[in-house]
Amino acid sequence: MRSFKRASDIKTGVIGYGGVFNMGKKHLEQMKKVGMNPTAVMEIDEERLKAAKLDFPETYNTLSAMLKNSSEKCF
C-alpha cells in the first residue's frame, strides 16, 4: 500500500459528475478544499460530460476507459 506525505499527492477521480444535485462535482470541490488533487471524471450523460470537461483535465464516458487510462488510484 502506498502512503502519501501530503494530501496534494493524492490524485482522485469520480464516477458520475452529478445530475440533479451535482454530487460528483461537489465531491471533487470538497477534495480540492482539503488539498487533494482531483483530476478525472467518468460520466455517461453527454451534457454532464461536457460540463466536466470544462472543470477537469481527464474525462471518460465509460468506467473501463477511466480505469485503463487514468493515472488516478482513488475513485
Secondary structure in CASP SS format (residue, H / E / C, confidence):
PFRMAT SS
TARGET T0000
AUTHOR 0000-0000-0000
METHOD secondary structure of the structure
MODEL  1
M C 1.00
R C 1.00
S C 1.00
F C 1.00
K C 1.00
R C 1.00
A H 1.00
S H 1.00
D H 1.00
I C 1.00
K E 1.00
T E 1.00
G E 1.00
V E 1.00
I E 1.00
G C 1.00
Y C 1.00
G C 1.00
G C 1.00
V C 1.00
F C 1.00
N C 1.00
M H 1.00
G H 1.00
K H 1.00
K H 1.00
H H 1.00
L H 1.00
E H 1.00
Q H 1.00
M H 1.00
K H 1.00
K H 1.00
V C 1.00
G C 1.00
M C 1.00
N E 1.00
P E 1.00
T E 1.00
A E 1.00
V E 1.00
M E 1.00
E C 1.00
I C 1.00
D C 1.00
E H 1.00
E H 1.00
R H 1.00
L H 1.00
K H 1.00
A H 1.00
A H 1.00
K H 1.00
L H 1.00
D H 1.00
F C 1.00
P C 1.00
E E 1.00
T E 1.00
Y E 1.00
N C 1.00
T C 1.00
L H 1.00
S H 1.00
A H 1.00
M H 1.00
L H 1.00
K H 1.00
N H 1.00
S C 1.00
S C 1.00
E C 1.00
K C 1.00
C E 1.00
F C 1.00
END
